Amino acid sequence: MTRLVQIRQGDARRVAVVEEPRLRVLADCKSVYELAEQAIAANQPLSHCVQERATSDLLDYDPIYSGKSAWQILPAIDHPGEPARCMVSGTGLTHLGSARGRHAMHALPAEEMTDSMKMFRWGVEGGRPPAGSIGTPPEWFYKGTGTSLRAHGEPLEIPAYAEDGGEEAEIAGLYLIGADGQPRRVGLAAANEFSDHRFEKKNYLNLAGSKLRTCSLGPELVVDPQFDSVPVQVTIERAGSVLWRKQFRTGEAEMCHSLRNVEHHHFKFEAHRRPGDVHVHFFGTDCLSFGDGIQLQEGDTIQIAFEGFGRPLQNPVRVSKGPAELVRVPSLG
């Protein structure tokens, strides 16, 4: 299985393939974006391009991963020089257990069904259509552009205007739109779709705003991994001790929507097929620490490990100090 990392030292960028416990640097390639463009132009599998560009240059992975090297890990994919051309989005209520938490957040009397539960049931009934057919659209949300992406080891911020911040351990699809307007899946990566669950809980119509937060991706991009039933372990540490830990599974066998159906409904929009754009799309989760009453604090560390997806993704939590600032908008009139 091919696993890639993007690294940077000052202005120098490189892509390397993981060969534990080392990284093998690729030649003539400064970004996964560039490597994927080369694969499309040559009409070759990405893994073949990786083999062709493998050099004899090796780097020790441990100091880079732990932040003790001059080389710094970058998000598993980005749009170099134009972060606004990287769309970050996601799909909710995809997992067979995901509706439990959302339904509990917005629960109505037993005789009434929440909109979340209705959408979840539509997904169960029509989210896995036969080959060649179009299924029920999943819930979709926008998270921002490439400026919201954080790498392994970088803080996830709870801004002053937020009410909370909570992890969402998910696998994300990483895509590049070719010159012909055809979306191509570059690979999958571990991700933390960080959200403001307390704000969302007040009213489900707050979902859109609750998603506009930083999120993390990586450290590794996995080319064509197994995505059937992937074991996940999420650990939150506070002051050096484990505060919360859960294990669950993600992947198509655990979802009411197939990957093919999720991808169709994201890329059916013409605006999502603009040549040269990058897309990072979160596939949802089945477990939140927020559901167990956890409120993250400054200095907490979130670790997310997906079996088969390389080294775990770790991020500290940073809470903005002081009150929210009023944004004044002057008129040009």
GUVEX-714485 format. One line per field, with one value per residue (C-alpha): residue number from 1; residue in one letter; x negated, y negated, z negated. Coordinates in nm, 3 decimals, m for minus. Each point is the difference from the previous one (the first is absolute). Example, Ala and Ser with C-alpha at 12.3 -4.5 7.8 and 13.67 -1.06 7.14 Angstrom:
<sites>
num	c(1:2)
residuo	c(a:s)
c1	c(m1.230:m0.137)
c2	c(0.450:m0.344)
c3	c(m0.780:0.066)
</sites>
This chain:
<sites>
num	c(1:2:3:4:5:6:7:8:9:10:11:12:13:14:15:16:17:18:19:20:21:22:23:24:25:26:27:28:29:30:31:32:33:34:35:36:37:38:39:40:41:42:43:44:45:46:47:48:49:50:51:52:53:54:55:56:57:58:59:60:61:62:63:64:65:66:67:68:69:70:71:72:73:74:75:76:77:78:79:80:81:82:83:84:85:86:87:88:89:90:91:92:93:94:95:96:97:98:99:100:101:102:103:104:105:106:107:108:109:110:111:112:113:114:115:116:117:118:119:120:121:122:123:124:125:126:127:128:129:130:131:132:133:134:135:136:137:138:139:140:141:142:143:144:145:146:147:148:149:150:151:152:153:154:155:156:157:158:159:160:161:162:163:164:165:166:167:168:169:170:171:172:173:174:175:176:177:178:179:180:181:182:183:184:185:186:187:188:189:190:191:192:193:194:195:196:197:198:199:200:201:202:203:204:205:206:207:208:209:210:211:212:213:214:215:216:217:218:219:220:221:222:223:224:225:226:227:228:229:230:231:232:233:234:235:236:237:238:239:240:241:242:243:244:245:246:247:248:249:250:251:252:253:254:255:256:257:258:259:260:261:262:263:264:265:266:267:268:269:270:271:272:273:274:275:276:277:278:279:280:281:282:283:284:285:286:287:288:289:290:291:292:293:294:295:296:297:298:299:300:301:302:303:304:305:306:307:308:309:310:311:312:313:314:315:316:317:318:319:320:321:322:323:324:325:326:327:328:329:330:331:332:333)
residuo	c(m:t:r:l:v:q:i:r:q:g:d:a:r:r:v:a:v:v:e:e:p:r:l:r:v:l:a:d:c:k:s:v:y:e:l:a:e:q:a:i:a:a:n:q:p:l:s:h:c:v:q:e:r:a:t:s:d:l:l:d:y:d:p:i:y:s:g:k:s:a:w:q:i:l:p:a:i:d:h:p:g:e:p:a:r:c:m:v:s:g:t:g:l:t:h:l:g:s:a:r:g:r:h:a:m:h:a:l:p:a:e:e:m:t:d:s:m:k:m:f:r:w:g:v:e:g:g:r:p:p:a:g:s:i:g:t:p:p:e:w:f:y:k:g:t:g:t:s:l:r:a:h:g:e:p:l:e:i:p:a:y:a:e:d:g:g:e:e:a:e:i:a:g:l:y:l:i:g:a:d:g:q:p:r:r:v:g:l:a:a:a:n:e:f:s:d:h:r:f:e:k:k:n:y:l:n:l:a:g:s:k:l:r:t:c:s:l:g:p:e:l:v:v:d:p:q:f:d:s:v:p:v:q:v:t:i:e:r:a:g:s:v:l:w:r:k:q:f:r:t:g:e:a:e:m:c:h:s:l:r:n:v:e:h:h:h:f:k:f:e:a:h:r:r:p:g:d:v:h:v:h:f:f:g:t:d:c:l:s:f:g:d:g:i:q:l:q:e:g:d:t:i:q:i:a:f:e:g:f:g:r:p:l:q:n:p:v:r:v:s:k:g:p:a:e:l:v:r:v:p:s:l:g)
c1	c(0.000:m0.146:m0.007:m0.121:m0.092:m0.056:m0.283:m0.150:m0.324:0.008:0.102:m0.096:0.277:m0.025:0.223:m0.122:0.130:0.017:m0.237:0.007:m0.194:m0.118:0.133:m0.128:m0.006:0.148:m0.179:0.152:0.297:0.066:0.362:0.258:0.190:m0.291:m0.041:0.371:m0.017:m0.293:0.192:0.301:m0.216:m0.183:0.322:m0.173:0.104:m0.129:m0.188:m0.189:m0.109:m0.121:m0.216:m0.148:m0.098:m0.138:m0.355:m0.270:0.054:0.137:0.117:0.068:0.375:0.003:m0.147:0.213:0.316:m0.078:m0.079:m0.369:m0.134:m0.053:0.240:0.366:0.297:0.262:0.365:0.025:0.109:0.029:0.009:m0.350:0.011:0.379:0.166:0.333:0.012:0.022:0.361:0.052:0.343:0.167:0.293:0.193:0.240:m0.185:m0.082:0.246:m0.048:m0.045:0.366:0.011:m0.203:0.167:0.347:m0.082:m0.124:0.328:0.241:0.372:0.281:m0.002:0.290:m0.188:m0.307:m0.282:m0.112:m0.336:0.164:0.210:m0.310:m0.183:0.285:0.006:m0.369:0.062:0.272:m0.176:m0.363:m0.145:0.147:m0.077:m0.289:0.100:0.278:0.019:0.089:0.138:m0.218:m0.172:m0.016:m0.275:m0.190:m0.274:m0.301:m0.209:m0.305:m0.356:m0.068:0.202:m0.216:m0.251:m0.275:m0.095:m0.135:0.158:0.260:0.372:0.146:0.314:0.054:0.132:0.340:0.041:0.192:m0.200:m0.228:0.010:m0.174:0.161:m0.219:0.059:m0.163:m0.013:m0.010:m0.264:0.076:m0.145:0.211:m0.184:m0.027:0.292:0.225:m0.010:m0.036:m0.263:m0.049:m0.367:0.038:0.144:m0.139:0.067:0.174:0.148:0.310:m0.001:0.341:0.194:0.251:0.133:0.100:0.161:0.193:0.192:0.168:m0.077:0.012:m0.329:m0.170:m0.138:m0.168:m0.124:m0.207:m0.201:m0.297:m0.354:m0.045:m0.298:m0.111:m0.269:m0.278:0.009:0.190:0.082:0.038:0.299:0.027:0.248:0.317:0.245:m0.010:m0.288:m0.072:m0.040:m0.131:0.042:m0.190:0.022:m0.273:0.004:m0.308:m0.172:0.284:0.270:0.325:0.211:m0.054:0.234:m0.027:0.239:m0.003:0.038:0.014:0.265:0.118:0.073:0.181:0.349:m0.142:m0.245:m0.318:0.119:0.325:m0.176:m0.243:0.275:0.204:m0.304:m0.130:0.336:m0.022:m0.179:m0.172:m0.164:m0.166:m0.215:m0.327:m0.300:0.196:m0.071:0.279:m0.024:0.325:0.073:0.204:0.148:m0.046:0.179:m0.134:m0.054:m0.148:0.258:0.268:m0.164:m0.007:m0.362:m0.085:m0.346:m0.236:m0.320:m0.288:0.208:m0.144:0.212:m0.144:0.184:m0.128:0.152:m0.126:m0.174:m0.032:m0.352:m0.104:0.265:0.114:m0.071:0.106:m0.002:0.297:m0.047:0.269:0.002:m0.034:0.229:0.348:0.113:m0.076:0.269:m0.071:0.085:0.070:m0.039:0.194:m0.174:0.299)
c2	c(0.000:m0.337:m0.266:m0.354:m0.300:m0.362:m0.172:m0.348:m0.156:m0.377:m0.066:0.350:0.256:0.372:0.305:0.328:0.356:0.167:0.295:0.039:m0.119:m0.228:m0.223:0.041:m0.334:m0.022:m0.181:m0.281:m0.036:m0.277:0.083:0.275:m0.240:m0.002:0.379:0.054:m0.237:0.201:0.325:m0.141:m0.139:0.332:0.201:0.210:0.118:m0.225:0.291:0.053:m0.364:0.038:0.299:m0.186:m0.300:0.184:m0.112:0.132:m0.294:0.122:m0.199:0.128:m0.016:m0.008:m0.351:m0.143:0.157:m0.117:m0.358:0.025:m0.044:m0.300:0.178:m0.071:0.218:m0.171:0.100:0.316:m0.210:m0.369:m0.240:m0.154:m0.377:m0.017:0.136:m0.157:0.257:0.282:0.060:0.167:0.158:0.301:0.235:0.061:0.268:0.255:0.256:0.253:m0.129:m0.370:m0.087:0.091:m0.301:m0.245:0.124:m0.037:m0.355:m0.107:0.251:m0.064:0.189:0.371:m0.030:m0.250:0.075:m0.255:m0.122:0.166:0.337:m0.042:m0.070:0.291:0.239:m0.127:0.088:0.348:0.054:m0.149:m0.079:0.315:0.009:0.277:m0.061:m0.252:m0.151:m0.323:0.032:m0.229:m0.310:m0.015:m0.302:m0.231:m0.283:m0.249:m0.041:m0.257:m0.012:0.122:m0.275:0.200:0.313:0.080:0.261:0.268:m0.173:m0.338:m0.144:0.012:m0.333:m0.076:m0.365:m0.264:m0.004:0.379:0.168:0.321:0.216:0.376:0.269:0.202:0.294:0.058:0.122:m0.262:0.045:m0.207:m0.098:m0.191:m0.126:0.069:m0.238:0.190:m0.079:0.361:0.045:0.256:0.146:m0.044:0.197:0.003:m0.137:m0.007:m0.321:m0.192:m0.191:m0.241:m0.162:m0.210:0.253:m0.218:m0.269:0.261:0.153:m0.325:0.040:0.234:m0.302:m0.103:0.299:m0.209:m0.250:0.265:0.157:m0.314:0.092:0.126:0.371:0.231:0.244:0.265:0.053:0.251:0.028:0.363:0.096:0.230:0.144:0.251:m0.194:0.270:0.016:m0.196:0.018:m0.344:m0.103:m0.354:m0.112:m0.335:m0.081:m0.276:m0.087:0.321:0.235:0.164:m0.194:0.194:0.289:0.179:0.259:0.040:0.079:m0.206:0.087:0.102:0.304:m0.233:m0.263:m0.035:m0.182:0.160:m0.185:m0.011:m0.168:m0.256:m0.088:m0.032:m0.241:m0.214:m0.021:m0.022:m0.378:m0.165:m0.243:0.299:0.113:m0.302:0.115:m0.031:m0.014:0.222:0.143:0.141:0.173:0.148:0.322:m0.023:0.170:0.223:m0.129:m0.338:m0.079:m0.280:0.268:0.117:m0.350:m0.083:m0.369:m0.052:m0.246:m0.184:0.247:0.316:0.233:0.198:0.313:0.187:0.334:0.183:0.352:0.014:m0.379:m0.044:m0.184:m0.163:m0.359:m0.214:m0.359:m0.216:m0.225:m0.376:m0.225:m0.367:m0.238:m0.295:m0.088:0.017:m0.315:m0.188:m0.002:m0.342:m0.026:m0.351:m0.105:m0.102:m0.218)
c3	c(0.000:0.104:m0.272:0.072:m0.214:0.093:m0.188:m0.005:m0.120:0.041:0.361:0.114:0.044:0.066:0.033:m0.150:m0.008:m0.340:m0.047:m0.378:m0.186:0.282:0.273:0.355:0.181:0.350:0.283:0.207:m0.232:m0.251:m0.084:0.021:0.227:0.245:m0.023:0.072:0.299:0.134:m0.041:0.186:0.283:0.039:m0.035:m0.267:m0.347:m0.274:m0.159:0.326:0.005:m0.357:0.094:0.296:m0.213:m0.302:m0.084:m0.229:m0.239:m0.334:m0.301:m0.351:m0.052:m0.381:m0.056:0.280:m0.142:m0.354:0.107:m0.088:0.354:0.226:0.236:m0.079:0.097:0.216:0.051:0.211:0.300:0.077:0.293:m0.006:0.030:0.034:m0.317:0.104:0.282:m0.252:m0.108:m0.337:m0.049:m0.153:m0.021:m0.322:m0.122:0.211:m0.270:m0.130:m0.355:0.077:m0.023:m0.369:m0.112:0.236:m0.092:m0.370:0.060:0.159:m0.152:0.025:m0.174:0.082:0.244:0.215:0.209:0.027:0.341:m0.070:m0.056:0.315:0.208:m0.159:0.085:0.359:0.015:m0.138:0.260:0.303:m0.078:0.157:0.351:0.253:0.238:0.266:m0.211:m0.200:m0.367:m0.269:m0.057:m0.338:m0.228:0.133:m0.168:0.082:m0.229:0.182:0.223:m0.035:m0.253:m0.255:0.036:m0.273:0.010:m0.249:m0.311:0.070:m0.240:0.068:m0.107:m0.197:0.100:m0.238:0.174:m0.035:m0.280:0.012:0.209:0.037:0.197:0.278:0.098:0.369:0.316:0.275:0.376:0.181:0.359:0.293:0.291:0.325:0.295:0.156:m0.300:m0.121:m0.378:m0.098:m0.344:m0.093:m0.322:m0.350:m0.326:m0.371:m0.100:m0.292:0.109:m0.294:m0.071:m0.252:m0.134:m0.280:0.251:0.225:m0.291:m0.055:0.338:0.290:0.234:m0.165:0.163:0.290:m0.229:m0.241:0.277:0.087:m0.214:0.047:0.067:0.041:0.267:0.014:m0.073:0.286:0.327:0.074:0.365:0.059:m0.355:m0.132:m0.091:m0.098:m0.381:m0.152:m0.376:m0.162:m0.340:m0.131:m0.308:m0.178:m0.250:m0.259:m0.206:0.109:m0.096:0.211:m0.041:0.251:0.239:0.237:0.274:0.291:0.371:0.314:0.370:0.249:m0.198:m0.292:0.209:0.141:0.305:0.240:0.091:0.361:m0.106:m0.221:0.280:0.261:m0.209:m0.077:0.355:0.179:m0.047:0.291:m0.237:m0.169:0.325:0.078:0.161:m0.232:m0.326:m0.300:m0.215:m0.353:m0.094:m0.344:m0.006:m0.350:m0.335:m0.246:m0.330:m0.173:m0.341:m0.019:m0.027:m0.323:m0.148:0.082:0.048:0.146:m0.166:0.081:0.026:0.047:0.262:0.246:0.158:0.276:0.128:0.298:0.063:0.339:0.030:m0.133:m0.313:m0.220:0.050:m0.308:m0.068:m0.312:m0.077:m0.015:m0.151:0.102:m0.291:m0.064:0.126:0.360:0.195:0.188:0.373:0.146:0.371:0.146:0.306:0.321:0.092)
</sites>
